[in-house]
Amino acid sequence: MDEMKLGLFIRPTGHHIASWRHPDAHTDANTNFNRFIEMAHTAERGLLDMLFSADTNTAWTTEDSALNRQHYSAWLEPFTLLSALAAHTTHIGLVCTRSTSFDQPYTVARMFASLDLISGGRAGVNIVTTGNPRAALNYNQNSHLPKSKRYEIANEFVEVLKGLWDSWDEDAFVRDRKTGTFFEWDRMHVLNHKGRHFQVEGPLNTARSPQGHPVIVQAGASEEGRELAAKSADVIFAAHQNIEMAQTFYSDVKSRLARYHRQPSDLAIMPGLSVTVAATLDEAQAKADELQELIHPDHGLAYLSRRLGHDITGMDPDEPLPDLGAVDDVGTRSGQMLEMARREGWTLRQLYQHFAATRGHMVLVGTPMQVADVMQEWFENGACDGFNLIPPTFPGELDAFVDLVVPQLQRRGIFRMAYEAGTLRDRLGLRVPRSRYAARAQGTK
Ligand SMILES: Cc1cc2nc3c(=O)[nH]c(=O)nc-3n(C[C@H](O)[C@H](O)[C@H](O)COP(=O)(O)O)c2cc1C
C-alpha cells in the first residue's frame, strides 16, 4: 500500500475522559445527532476512510462511583447512528461494533448487508466478544463467559456471517415481468449451518450487498484475537504506545495470514492514534496539559480501578502505585500500561492521566510536521497500514487534524488527494470476496 488508511473513532465529545469539560466541547453531543453529522462532514472533508463507533452493551463503562462524570454512559446506539449518517455522507465507511457474545449472526448479517445496500458499499462490522462483563447481566446471563469460550463462539459467529452473506448470487434477482420470475431458484443458497454454538438455516432475507461481504474488523490483541483476525478479518484495530510494539505486532499478525491462504495485503492493520496538534509545540502541549487538568481525581481513580481490576478509589492520587498483587486478567493493553507505570515509578495521578489520555494508544502532541513525521515513520517501517484516529476532543482536535495534518500527509504523497470511486473495501485496498458457491461452481467446471 502506498497511501495510508485513516479511520475516525467517534465518541460524543472526544476520547479523553475529561473531554466534555473542555470549554469548546458540545456537552450535549451524547444525544444530539447534529453533532455527529458535523463530525462526519469534517471527516469527509479530511478524506478519511471510515467512521468507527465502539459499543459496550451496558451503561457501566467505568467504576460505579464515578459513572456520573462520564460523557458516554448513555448516548446513541451506534448502528442506528451510522444508518442515519449514511444518508448525510457520500464516501466515508460506516463501521460499528456488534457483540459475538450477545448478538445472533442472522440479525447482524441482515443489519450490515442492509447498511451496505443503503450506503452504496460503505458498511463494516467490528466483531468483539465484549470486554465488559457487566454486559452479560443485560442479556439473560449471570456472568460473562470465559475469554477462550467467547473467542470460540466468535469464530463460529464469523463463519455463519460470511455464509449468510453468500445466500444470494449477485445476479439472483432477474425481476422478469414477462415470466413472473422475481429471482432464480438456483441463485439462492441455503446455508444449513449446524455448529456447536449456532444453528442457522438461512438463506438471509437481505440480498447480496455491493461489497459482497461488508468489511469485518477485529480489535482484540490476544493470541485468540490475532488468530481470529488472521483467519477472518479485513481490518484489525490495535493499540500500541511505541513503534517497536507496533512493528512486533504487525509482523506477527501478518505472518499468521499464510496459514489461512491469505496475502499480507488482505488484512489492514490500523493502530489507534491520539493527536493534539497546533502551529507550535508549546501551543500543542498547552492544549494537552489543559485537558489533563480537567480530569476529576474521583473519575481518574475509578477509571483506573476498572482498567486494573482493583478498587483504588479513595486513595491519594499523588501516592505511588500500590502493590496490586496479581493482575492477570486485565486484558492486553492494561497489562502493558501497568508494566510501564511500574518501570517509570509513576504515581496514581500520573498513571490515570496517561491512561485517560491514551487508553493504551499512541499519543502525539506537536506541530503538523512532527505529527506527520511520526505517522510516516510508522507507515513506512512495517508498523501499520494506517491509523484509527482517536481525537482527544471533538470537534477541536478533529478539525485541527483535518486542517493541519492531512495536507502534510498529502504533500508527502502518503494520503489521498481525493476520494477514489468504489466501495469501502476498494478504498481500503481489499479484495472483493467471491461467493463460496461461485468458487465451488468454478472448481467443478
Ligand atoms: C480500537 C479498539 C476498539 C475496540 N472496540 C471495542 C468495542 O466496541 N467493544 C468491546 O467490547 N471491546 C472493544 N475493544 C476491545 C477488544 O475487542 C478486546 O475485547 C480487548 O482488546 C481485550 O481482548 P484481547 O485481550 O484479545 O486484546 C476494542 C479495542 C480496540 C483496540
PDBQT file of the ligand as one rigid body, heavy atoms in Angstrom, charges set to zero:
ROOT
HETATM    1  C1  LIG A 501      -9.790   0.354  18.645  1.00  0.00    +0.000 C 
HETATM    2  C2  LIG A 501     -10.447  -0.671  19.507  1.00  0.00    +0.000 A 
HETATM    3  C3  LIG A 501     -11.824  -0.723  19.559  1.00  0.00    +0.000 A 
HETATM    4  C4  LIG A 501     -12.482  -1.629  20.388  1.00  0.00    +0.000 A 
HETATM    5  N1  LIG A 501     -13.843  -1.639  20.437  1.00  0.00    +0.000 NA
HETATM    6  C5  LIG A 501     -14.483  -2.422  21.317  1.00  0.00    +0.000 A 
HETATM    7  C6  LIG A 501     -15.889  -2.380  21.447  1.00  0.00    +0.000 A 
HETATM    8  O1  LIG A 501     -16.560  -1.644  20.760  1.00  0.00    +0.000 OA
HETATM    9  N2  LIG A 501     -16.480  -3.176  22.371  1.00  0.00    +0.000 N 
HETATM   10  C7  LIG A 501     -15.761  -4.044  23.171  1.00  0.00    +0.000 A 
HETATM   11  O2  LIG A 501     -16.357  -4.741  23.987  1.00  0.00    +0.000 OA
HETATM   12  N3  LIG A 501     -14.418  -4.118  23.044  1.00  0.00    +0.000 NA
HETATM   13  C8  LIG A 501     -13.768  -3.326  22.162  1.00  0.00    +0.000 A 
HETATM   14  N4  LIG A 501     -12.402  -3.378  22.042  1.00  0.00    +0.000 N 
HETATM   15  C9  LIG A 501     -11.680  -4.341  22.884  1.00  0.00    +0.000 C 
HETATM   16  C10 LIG A 501     -11.288  -5.580  22.136  1.00  0.00    +0.000 C 
HETATM   17  O3  LIG A 501     -12.270  -6.078  21.280  1.00  0.00    +0.000 OA
HETATM   18  C11 LIG A 501     -10.909  -6.702  23.112  1.00  0.00    +0.000 C 
HETATM   19  O4  LIG A 501     -12.037  -7.122  23.808  1.00  0.00    +0.000 OA
HETATM   20  C12 LIG A 501      -9.894  -6.230  24.110  1.00  0.00    +0.000 C 
HETATM   21  O5  LIG A 501      -8.784  -5.737  23.396  1.00  0.00    +0.000 OA
HETATM   22  C13 LIG A 501      -9.460  -7.398  25.046  1.00  0.00    +0.000 C 
HETATM   23  O6  LIG A 501      -9.187  -8.555  24.315  1.00  0.00    +0.000 OA
HETATM   24  P1  LIG A 501      -7.717  -9.038  23.967  1.00  0.00    +0.000 P 
HETATM   25  O7  LIG A 501      -7.158  -9.494  25.272  1.00  0.00    +0.000 OA
HETATM   26  O8  LIG A 501      -7.905 -10.118  22.926  1.00  0.00    +0.000 OA
HETATM   27  O9  LIG A 501      -6.957  -7.846  23.460  1.00  0.00    +0.000 OA
HETATM   28  C14 LIG A 501     -11.727  -2.504  21.206  1.00  0.00    +0.000 A 
HETATM   29  C15 LIG A 501     -10.329  -2.485  21.124  1.00  0.00    +0.000 A 
HETATM   30  C16 LIG A 501      -9.683  -1.573  20.300  1.00  0.00    +0.000 A 
HETATM   31  C17 LIG A 501      -8.194  -1.555  20.246  1.00  0.00    +0.000 C 
ENDROOT
TORSDOF 0
